[in-house]
């Protein structure tokens, strides 16, 4: 508290940090209701992918739609890395 009174730049609360980590805490709580360990890992992976999209200003719905469409249209069932990279650069 003494440091706060001597430096006006410091915030008196940590609401910004609490708001930033709230989705992680909610995700952790939701994993309890995933049904199994494997489904909880799947949910954690999706949360991680969406958080990464958010970090890079990519619309996760467009990104996921693009990947699923490409996955269905490729012969081997996997999108090419260059196609996914091009999408990230376009968004």
Secondary structure as the mmCIF struct_conf table of DSSP 4:
data_model
#
loop_
_struct_conf.conf_type_id
_struct_conf.id
_struct_conf.beg_label_comp_id
_struct_conf.beg_label_asym_id
_struct_conf.beg_label_seq_id
_struct_conf.end_label_comp_id
_struct_conf.end_label_asym_id
_struct_conf.end_label_seq_id
HELX_RH_AL_P HELX_RH_AL_P1 UNK A 2 UNK A 6
TURN_TY1_P TURN_TY1_P1 UNK A 8 UNK A 9
BEND BEND1 UNK A 10 UNK A 10
BEND BEND2 UNK A 12 UNK A 13
HELX_RH_AL_P HELX_RH_AL_P2 UNK A 15 UNK A 31
TURN_TY1_P TURN_TY1_P2 UNK A 32 UNK A 33
BEND BEND3 UNK A 34 UNK A 36
HELX_RH_AL_P HELX_RH_AL_P3 UNK A 37 UNK A 55
TURN_TY1_P TURN_TY1_P3 UNK A 56 UNK A 57
HELX_RH_AL_P HELX_RH_AL_P4 UNK A 60 UNK A 73
BEND BEND4 UNK A 74 UNK A 78
HELX_RH_AL_P HELX_RH_AL_P5 UNK A 81 UNK A 90
#
